[in-house]
Amino acid sequence: MDLIIITNGPGELASWVKSTVSAVKNKNPHIRISIFLAPCPFSSGQEERVAREIPGVDVVLNPRQFIEFLISGKTKEFISSREGIVIFLGGDPFHAVMVAKRTGLPAIAYTVKASSWSNYFRYCLVPDEYTGNKLIRAGTKPETIKVVGNLSLECVKLFHAREEAINLWGLSKEILTIGLMPGSRPVVLKHSLAYFMKVSEEVYSSMETQFILALSPYITVDILKKSLSHTKGLMLEGTSGEVQEDEKGIYIKTEGGIKIRVIQNKQYDVMNCCDLLLTLPGTINTEAGSLGIPMVICYSYNKPEDIPVGGMPSLLGKIPITGPFLKYIIWKMSQKEKFFSLPNRMAGEEIVPEIRVLSRAKEVSSIVLELLQDIKKRQEMSEKLKNLFMREGAGDRVADIILEAINNR
């Protein structure tokens, strides 16, 4: 009996996939769970390693092996039992549809956005009514939609109380803490980290603050050091720094002299320590929102030709001359969205500031300082975020639907 999970990027693996695998294995420990990593322009390069480390996973196919499976219907690592189900948990739904056809298995999808492939799935599982209605308006059959809750929140667990973590990492309870979340992809990290460090220096020059950085599981210390050393050709204003170590662990000493504590593998405890987060758009917004942590979300489209896109546009985007133009068109279309982050889209209003960064650190540091000086505004933001992401138990609901679909096949 097979559960074949189709997925791709770092956010999905760390949240959707991990939650689903855990819940399914708890209910049926005998099912074989395989993760197929589809080709993905958003990948960090560490997905295969992380997938193999998820408890309960039996087989992992990397993107090359995945393509081999689509072509031949089998690989050395995986031969289908012809019993079970395919579930789409991130990437291009087309890949899940193709695997379902290859194996002869039914397919279901967990999704937060509409797709032309939605009606190829037996069920479309969604985190909330807002997303379900969005899919229906885009043409998805209403009877296939099931609201299960937000899988991104299933793995948000704290190992330390807030004060305990603050003491553990050498922070002060009396000083406001800013958390830096610069992303999980090396190609993005060198730009976002240098920019966030520059913003931190500007904030510190105006107000006593302390800083902590949550290192993504996909970013090793070596990658971090490499990003800090490559500060030429940045598309945003930035600063350099170097990794140093003390009795509490590693930290970054920036060119301007501030100290940024670096913590590995405990990103939710880092969030919980913070009075405010500086972050990129992504799954992290939902996770931080569930903890009620105020945040400022930064994004930049200074080089539209470098925007990663999925599916067929990803392939077309690599064509010389026309590829960059296609990505520019995709970027222009994205500007029609009123909000960029999921919390604001779900709320239909700007709960958290979204800043399209053009270049200067001042664009963000001024807003950060304003929020740090306004505790009432941060408290209101926190309450709205908590209310937005209240639903629990999504992993168990998804597992029940998977196992029911297998039994009723």
C-alpha positions in Angstrom: 0.0 0.0 0.0 1.5 3.3 -1.2 1.1 6.9 -0.2 3.0 8.9 -2.8 3.7 12.5 -1.8 4.5 15.0 -4.6 6.2 18.1 -3.3 9.1 20.4 -4.0 10.3 23.4 -2.0 11.6 23.9 1.5 8.5 25.4 3.1 6.2 22.6 2.0 8.6 19.8 3.2 9.1 21.4 6.6 5.3 21.9 7.2 2.8 20.2 4.9 4.8 17.0 4.3 6.1 16.5 7.8 2.7 17.0 9.3 1.0 14.6 6.9 3.6 11.9 7.2 3.4 11.9 11.0 -0.4 11.8 11.1 -0.7 9.0 8.5 2.0 6.8 10.1 0.3 7.2 13.5 -2.9 5.9 12.0 -1.4 3.2 9.7 2.2 2.4 10.4 2.3 -0.3 7.6 1.7 2.1 4.7 4.7 2.8 2.5 5.3 6.6 2.3 7.3 7.8 -0.6 8.3 11.5 -1.3 8.7 12.4 -5.0 10.7 15.7 -5.2 9.6 17.4 -8.4 11.9 19.8 -10.3 11.6 23.1 -8.7 13.1 26.6 -9.3 12.4 27.5 -5.7 14.5 24.6 -4.2 17.4 25.2 -1.9 19.3 22.1 -3.0 18.9 20.5 0.5 15.4 19.0 0.0 16.5 15.4 -0.6 18.5 15.4 2.6 15.7 17.0 4.6 13.1 14.6 3.2 15.2 11.5 4.2 15.4 12.9 7.7 11.6 13.0 8.2 10.5 10.1 10.5 8.2 7.7 8.8 9.4 8.3 5.2 10.4 5.1 3.4 11.4 6.2 -0.1 12.7 9.5 -1.5 13.1 10.3 -5.2 15.2 13.3 -6.1 14.2 15.4 -9.1 16.3 13.4 -11.5 14.8 10.1 -10.3 11.4 11.7 -10.4 11.8 12.4 -14.1 13.1 8.9 -14.7 9.9 7.6 -13.0 7.7 9.7 -15.2 9.4 8.4 -18.3 9.7 4.7 -17.4 7.0 4.2 -14.7 9.6 2.8 -12.2 13.0 3.4 -10.8 15.6 1.3 -8.9 14.4 3.0 -5.7 10.6 2.7 -6.3 8.2 0.3 -8.0 4.5 1.0 -7.5 2.4 -1.5 -5.7 -0.6 -0.3 -7.7 -2.5 0.2 -4.5 -2.8 3.4 -2.6 -3.1 7.1 -3.4 -1.1 10.1 -4.7 -1.3 13.4 -2.7 -0.1 16.7 -4.0 1.7 18.8 -1.3 3.4 21.6 -3.2 4.8 22.5 -6.5 3.1 22.1 -9.9 -0.2 20.1 -9.7 0.6 18.8 -13.2 3.3 16.6 -11.7 0.9 14.9 -9.3 -1.6 14.3 -12.1 1.1 12.7 -14.2 2.2 10.4 -11.4 -1.4 9.4 -10.8 -1.7 8.4 -14.5 1.6 6.5 -14.4 0.6 4.5 -11.3 -3.1 4.2 -12.0 -3.8 5.6 -8.5 -6.3 8.3 -7.5 -5.0 11.7 -6.5 -5.9 14.3 -4.0 -4.4 17.7 -3.5 -3.8 20.1 -0.5 -3.6 23.5 -2.0 -3.9 27.2 -1.2 -4.4 28.4 -4.7 -6.6 27.7 -7.8 -5.2 25.7 -10.7 -6.4 24.5 -14.1 -5.6 21.0 -12.8 -7.9 21.1 -9.8 -10.7 19.1 -11.3 -8.3 16.2 -12.0 -8.1 15.5 -8.3 -10.7 13.4 -6.4 -10.5 16.0 -3.6 -9.0 19.4 -3.1 -8.2 19.9 0.5 -7.9 23.6 1.6 -6.9 25.3 4.8 -10.0 27.5 5.1 -13.3 28.6 3.6 -11.6 31.7 2.1 -9.4 29.4 -0.1 -12.3 27.0 -0.8 -14.4 29.9 -2.2 -11.4 31.1 -4.2 -11.1 27.7 -5.9 -14.9 27.5 -6.6 -14.8 30.9 -8.3 -11.9 29.7 -10.4 -14.0 26.7 -11.6 -13.2 23.9 -9.1 -16.2 21.6 -8.5 -17.6 22.5 -5.0 -18.2 18.9 -4.1 -14.5 18.1 -4.3 -13.5 20.8 -1.8 -12.9 19.8 1.8 -11.8 22.3 4.5 -9.2 20.6 6.7 -7.3 23.4 8.4 -3.8 24.8 8.0 -1.1 22.2 7.6 1.6 24.8 8.0 0.7 25.2 11.7 0.9 21.5 12.6 4.7 21.6 13.1 4.7 24.9 15.1 5.8 23.6 18.4 7.9 25.3 21.1 10.7 23.6 23.0 11.3 26.5 25.5 9.2 29.0 27.3 9.9 32.6 26.1 12.0 33.6 29.2 13.8 30.3 29.2 14.9 30.8 25.5 15.9 34.4 26.1 18.2 33.4 29.0 19.5 30.4 27.0 20.7 32.5 24.1 22.1 35.4 26.2 19.4 37.9 25.4 18.0 40.6 27.7 14.4 40.6 28.9 14.6 44.4 29.2 15.5 45.1 25.5 13.2 44.7 22.5 14.2 41.8 20.3 14.0 41.8 16.5 14.1 38.4 14.7 15.6 38.1 11.2 14.1 35.5 8.8 16.2 35.9 5.6 14.9 32.8 3.8 15.9 29.3 2.9 17.4 29.6 -0.5 21.1 30.5 -0.9 20.4 32.6 -4.1 18.0 34.8 -2.0 19.9 34.7 1.3 22.9 36.7 0.1 20.7 39.6 -0.8 18.1 39.4 2.0 20.7 38.8 4.8 22.9 41.8 3.8 19.8 44.0 3.6 18.3 42.8 6.9 21.7 43.4 8.6 21.8 46.9 7.2 18.2 47.6 8.5 19.3 46.2 11.9 22.2 48.6 12.0 20.0 51.6 11.2 17.4 50.5 13.9 20.1 50.0 16.5 21.6 53.5 15.8 18.2 55.0 16.8 17.0 52.7 19.5 18.5 50.1 21.9 17.5 46.7 20.4 18.9 43.2 20.2 18.8 40.8 17.2 18.4 37.1 16.6 18.5 35.1 13.4 16.7 31.8 12.8 18.8 29.7 10.5 16.7 27.7 8.1 17.2 23.9 8.2 18.2 24.3 4.5 21.0 26.7 5.3 24.2 25.3 6.8 26.7 27.5 8.6 29.0 27.2 5.6 26.3 28.6 3.3 25.7 31.4 5.8 29.5 32.2 5.9 29.5 32.2 2.1 26.6 34.5 1.9 28.2 36.9 4.3 31.4 37.0 2.2 29.7 37.6 -1.2 28.4 41.2 -0.8 29.4 42.4 -4.3 26.6 42.8 -6.9 23.8 43.1 -4.3 20.5 44.3 -5.7 19.7 46.1 -2.4 21.6 48.2 0.1 23.4 45.9 2.4 26.3 45.4 4.8 28.8 42.6 5.4 29.6 40.6 8.5 31.4 37.6 9.8 30.4 34.5 11.9 32.0 34.4 15.4 31.4 32.2 18.4 31.1 32.7 22.2 29.9 30.5 25.1 26.2 30.8 23.9 26.9 29.7 20.4 27.5 31.4 17.0 26.6 35.0 16.1 27.2 37.4 13.3 29.2 40.6 13.9 28.2 43.1 11.3 30.4 45.7 9.7 28.7 48.3 11.7 29.5 46.4 15.0 26.1 45.0 16.0 25.8 41.4 17.2 23.1 39.1 15.7 22.7 35.8 17.6 22.3 32.8 15.2 20.1 29.8 16.2 19.8 26.6 14.3 16.8 24.2 14.2 14.6 26.1 16.6 12.9 28.7 14.5 9.6 28.7 16.4 11.4 29.4 19.7 13.2 32.2 18.0 10.0 33.7 16.7 8.5 33.4 20.2 11.4 35.4 21.7 10.8 38.3 19.3 8.9 41.6 19.7 9.0 42.0 15.9 10.1 39.9 12.9 11.8 41.0 9.6 10.8 38.3 7.1 10.3 37.4 3.5 6.9 36.2 2.1 6.2 32.5 2.5 5.2 29.8 4.9 7.0 31.5 7.7 4.3 34.3 7.7 1.6 31.7 8.5 3.8 30.1 11.2 4.7 33.3 12.9 1.1 34.5 12.6 -0.2 31.5 14.5 2.1 32.5 17.4 0.8 36.0 17.2 4.3 37.5 16.4 4.1 41.0 14.8 6.1 41.1 11.6 7.2 43.3 8.6 7.3 41.4 5.3 9.8 42.6 2.7 10.0 41.6 -0.9 11.8 43.0 -3.9 11.3 42.7 -7.7 14.3 44.8 -8.7 15.4 42.1 -11.1 12.2 40.4 -12.5 14.3 38.1 -14.8 15.6 36.4 -11.6 12.2 35.6 -10.2 11.8 31.8 -9.7 8.5 30.5 -11.2 7.0 27.0 -11.3 5.6 24.7 -13.9 5.8 25.4 -17.7 6.8 29.1 -17.2 9.9 27.8 -15.4 11.0 26.0 -18.5 10.0 28.8 -20.9 11.8 31.3 -18.6 15.1 29.7 -19.4 14.9 30.5 -23.1 17.4 33.2 -24.1 15.9 36.6 -24.9 12.2 35.6 -24.5 12.7 34.0 -21.1 13.4 37.1 -19.1 10.6 38.9 -21.0 8.2 36.2 -19.9 9.2 36.5 -16.3 8.7 40.3 -16.6 5.1 39.7 -17.7 4.6 37.3 -14.8 5.9 40.0 -12.4 3.6 42.6 -13.9 0.6 40.3 -13.5 1.6 39.7 -9.8 1.3 43.5 -9.2 -2.4 43.2 -9.6 -2.6 41.4 -6.3 -3.8 43.7 -3.6 -1.7 41.9 -1.0 1.4 39.7 -1.3 1.3 37.7 2.0 -1.2 35.1 3.0 -2.2 36.7 6.3 -3.2 39.9 4.5 -4.9 38.0 1.7 -6.9 35.9 4.1 -7.9 39.0 6.2 -8.7 41.1 3.2 -6.8 43.9 4.9 -3.2 44.8 5.7 -2.7 43.3 9.2 1.1 43.2 8.7 3.1 45.8 6.7 4.2 44.6 3.3 7.0 46.6 1.9 8.2 46.3 -1.7 11.9 47.2 -1.2 13.4 49.4 -3.9 16.9 49.7 -2.5 17.5 51.7 0.7 17.4 50.2 4.2 15.6 53.3 5.4 12.5 52.1 3.6 12.1 49.4 6.2 14.0 50.7 9.2 11.6 53.6 9.6 8.6 51.3 9.7 10.4 48.9 12.2 11.2 51.8 14.5 7.6 53.1 14.3 6.2 49.7 15.3 8.8 49.1 18.1 7.7 52.5 19.6 4.0 51.6 19.4 3.2 48.6 21.7 -0.5 49.0 21.2 -0.2 48.6 17.5 1.9 45.5 17.9 -0.6 44.0 20.4 -3.5 44.6 17.9 -1.5 43.0 15.1 -0.7 40.0 17.4 -4.4 39.5 18.3 -5.5 39.7 14.7 -2.9 37.2 13.6 -3.9 34.7 16.4 -7.5 34.9 15.5 -6.7 34.4 11.8 -4.9 31.1 12.4 -6.8 29.4 15.1 -7.7 26.0 13.5 -5.8 22.9 14.7 -5.8 19.2 13.8 -5.2 19.6 10.0 -2.8 16.8 9.9 -5.2 14.3 11.4 -8.0 15.4 9.0 -5.8 15.1 6.0 -4.7 11.6 7.2 -8.3 10.5 7.7 -9.2 11.6 4.1 -6.2 9.8 2.7 -6.9 6.5 4.4 -10.6 6.7 3.7 -9.9 7.4 0.0 -7.6 4.3 -0.1 -10.2 2.1 1.6 -13.0 3.3 -0.7 -11.0 3.0 -3.9 
